[in-house]
Amino acid sequence: MPERRASAGRATVAGRVAAARRGAFVGRHRELELFRQAVELPTGVEPPFAVLHVHGPGGIGKSALLRMYGDVARAAGATVVRIDGRDTPDPRAIRDAARAPADGRLVLLVDAYELLGPLDGWVREELVPALPGDALTVLAGREPPSQGWLDDPAWRALSRVVGLGPLDADEAAGLLTSADLPAGTRAEVLALARGHPLALTVAAELAAGPGHGTPVVGPALLETLVPRLVDAAPGPRHRDALRVCATARTTTEALLRDVVPDGHGPGAGELFDWLRARSWVEVGDRGLVPHDLVRDVLVADLRWRDPDAAESLYQRLRQWTVERVRTASAGTREQAMLDLLFEFRHTRRMATWYDWSTFGLVRGRPIEPDELPALREIVVGHVGPEAAGAVLAWVDEQPGGVVVIGDRGQVDGAMVSITLHDASRRILRTDPLAARAREWACSRGLRPDHEVTAVRFLAHREHAERRSPMQDVVSVRTIREVATRSCLAFDMAMTADPAFNGPLLETIGFARIPELDAVQGTRETATYVLDVRTRPSNSFSDIVGGPAPGPAGVDPDAVRAALRDLHRPDRLAASGLATTTGTTGDDLRAALLTAIDALRADPRDARLHRVLDRTFVRPAGTQEKAAEVLGLPFSTYRRHLAAAIVRVASLVAAALVDRN
């Protein structure tokens, strides 16, 4: 909504805030003067430019400059509308706010514009052109203006571009002078921050805080600032809250209440208020969001300082987010699923698939009838005209599975998601690849109520199956299927770019089925399958799935009891696991050893294999002794042991499915 300016002649708190802001703000004189000359022209007089692009890296001071622009504009009698891209607003909300009645000149300030990249064309072609002729728009983001602004001669004439860099030595010193630091501390912070405004602000805040009389000394910003950020917390619960805030996509009081470990000290409300007061935390529509610099250094510090604590936090956070995925309403579930994906951003392969700078901004929508030619164009362009017929046949068969991205009438990418368990004979005759996939699934012992889902097609108009917003869409779809289908047995991904997608699919638990390899047009196509019944460790299904459906479910407690008797054949033969699975003692022992050995072959599970080896195969005596031999804290050992037993149970279950 437009911000209302104060009535003339009357002092307000807003005026006092603006005055305090002017007193604390340093530098950027050229940028301020450029804007002031335009906004102070009489109302109705068109300024020399309509759009001011401000760009620079995270924490460089773009938001602070925009706040100053807002103060200057209000002082000139303008109506200010401020949009924050971190809140991922709906285009209609932006349009309505920008078109609301305004007193005087309209000034539209857009922060974090890089997060609105998918809307850039709409902003350029529809939003800004519809504003009054004397309006000013400031687009502040990390990236310079896109080629669409630069290639158009008209926009080149009506735009100005300002790149923000570090403050110079005098400006940086001025910023620290306003922070009232001792001369010696100020010199150290200046050397540490190298003119980066956010680093200067955070370092100054820490240096001036209680218990930090000794100046911080270090060779580089991150090496010194990271531990100081963590140590600045008043107590352990504050430190835990910091780590939660840095790791989660957004932080709410409810998240802190459920995820910060129990202990003495402040409650969730007090922790939330403390975080909100930090200079490097922004308040968004969905909660608190730390500046990227602070987020990254805090996470890096935790992973370096205490890997076990980092893993424990990730697990608690994921469990909390998964519960939200399962219980959220249809309107909020997608955000919960995006929150879950965000928690994997430090996984190396995830960085290949996702652009975290624009993550979650583009959402899929149902296709409209008049967009079918555009869909056909994308499908034919990706797999060729002959294979396209099989893919497009699903549009009539299961229209609800067709999801596209892009503005209405502009299809930029498409996904065709299908269900195979209830597919008609007609569609299976039309699509041999889907028919073979269904036959493969049926041969693996499906129950009548089991379900089989698949991504039959995925492509972006420009990037095909490589990194694009379509990866956000397909990942949300995968989590939704696994989290909400209680009888899902298999989820499949058919990709015409296995060289790119295969490694990541395998990372999250999918396995390539060689007998389903095919050729679509001239493109090699591979089918990857996630067996949700067994839920391999570290897969999405291991994280978001509920109790595994299927006749081959094996109780981990029964596996634990059987492992204790691994070297006692008579007791193993009489165990509950042997009875319930209908196996002999010798066969069960072989199955358990095979499962344990399989863990050694997978680097992701090697630590689990070592724990099982020293606990059951070559027992060290007691669990405490095993933990000592493995060099693990006892709590970590027990956590690994529990995970290893669940993993063995899933492998034994899979072996029983194959046997049956």
C-alpha positions, 0 to 999 in steps of 0.5 A: 500500500502507498505510504502516507506522508505527514500533514504539512506543518505538524511534527510527527514521529516519522519526521523524527525517524527521518531526521535520525536516519539522515544523521546516521547515513553516510556517503552516497552523495552522488546517488542522493543528489541524482535522485533529489534533482529529479524528485524535487521538480514541481509536480506534473513536470516530467523528470529527466528519467523515469527509472533509476536502477541501483545495483550492488552485492548483498549488504552494500547498502541498497536498502539504506539508500532506498530508505533515504530516497523515501525520506527525500521523496516525502519531504518533496511532497511525493507519495511513496510506495515501497515494495520488497522482493523478499516478500515475493508479492503478487503482481496484482498487489504491486499493480494495485499499490502503484495505481492507488490515488497519490498526492503529488508525484508517485515514487515507486521504490522496489527493494531486492529487485533481483528476487523479482527477476521473473517479473522483470518483463512485466515491470518493464512492459506493463507496470512502469508504462502505466504510471503517471508521466511524472512518476519515478521508479527505483529498482534496487537489486544485486544485478545490473538491469537486464538486457530488456532495459538496455536494448530498448532505445526508449528505456535507455533514454529514460533510465539511469544506472547506479552501481554501489560499491564499498564505501571509501575510507572517509565514508567508512570512517564516518559510519563508524564515527556515528557508531561512537567507537573508540579510535583503536577499535574503529581502526581495527573494524575499518581494516576488517570490513574493507568498506562493506557497509553491512560488515561495518555495521555488524562489526561495530555493533559487536565491538560496542556490545557488552563484553567486547572491549577487546578489539577484534583482530583477524586477517579477513572479514569472514574469519573474524566476523563469523565467530564474533556473530555467534559469540555475541549472543547473550546466552546459549538459547540466543545462540541457538536462535541465531542458528535457526534464523540463519538456517531457515528460509524465514523465522517465526516465533512458532519455529523458535518455540518448536526447534530451539532446544529446550533449556533454561532461559528466554522463551520463544517470544523473547528470542524472536524480539531479540532477533528482530532487533538485530541490525542485519535482520529484515522483517518480512511478511512471513517472518524474519530474514537475515541478510545473506552475508550474515546467513552464510557466515553463521551457517558456515561457522556452525558447520565448521565449529560443530558438525554434529550440532549442525546436523541435529539442527537440520534434522529438527528443522526438517521435521518441523517443516515436514509436519507443516507440509503435511498439515498445511492448507492448500494455500500455504503448503507450497510455501512449506515445501519451498521452505523444505527445499531451501534447507538443502541449499548447502548440498553441493548438487542442489547448487547445480539444480537451483538458483537460490537467488530467485528460489521460490519466486516462480510458481506453477499454474494450470495451463489454459486451453489457448496455451496448448499450442505453446505447450506443443511447441516446447514439447516438440522442441525438446523431444521431437515431433514423434515423441511429442505425441505420446507426451501430449496425449496425457493432456487429454488423459490427465489434464490436472497434471499439466503445469506451466510457468509464465504470465498468462498467454506466455508459457515459459516452461512446462511439466507433465506429471502423471499417475500410472496406477490408474492410467487407461489402456488407451493412453498406455497404447499411445505412450509405450515408455509409460506403459513399460514403466507401469509394467516394471512397477507392477512386477515389483509386487504392488498392492491393489491400493498402491499408487505410482506417479511419474514426471513424464515431461519437464522442460523450460523454453530456453534452458530445457531441463537444465537449471531454471525455475522449472526445477522449483516446480518439479521439486515441489511436486515431488515433495507433495506426492511423497508427503500427501499420498499415503499409498504411494509405492513408486515415484518416477522421473523420465528425463531426456537429459540424464547426464545433468539430472541423473546425479542429483536424482540419485543423490535424493534417492532415485535409482536409474532403471536401465531396462526402461532406457529409451530414445525420444526423437534423437534424445536418450531418455532415462527413467529414475525410480524412487521406491517409497516403500523402502525410503533410502537414507538421505532421500526426499522420501526419507525426509518427507514420507510417513510410514512406508506402505507395502507388504514388505515393511520391516519393523526396525525394532525387530531388526535391532533384536535380530542383530543382537543375535547375529552370531547365535543361529538358534536364537536368530531362527526363533526371532520375531523377524524370522517368524514375521518374514517367513525366513530361516535363521541362515537366510535371515543372517545372510540378508542382514549381513548383505544389507550391512555390507551394502551400506559400505558400498555407498559413501553416504552410508559408510558411517552407518556401516562402521557403527553396525560393524563395531556394534553387531558384526565385530562387536566392541563389547558395549555400546560405550566401547563401540563409540570410543573405538569409532571416536564418536560422542556417545550421543552421535553414536546412538543417533547413527546406530538408530539411523543404521538400523532403519536403513538395514530394515529398509534394505531387508524389506526391499530384498523381501519384495524382490524375493516375492 
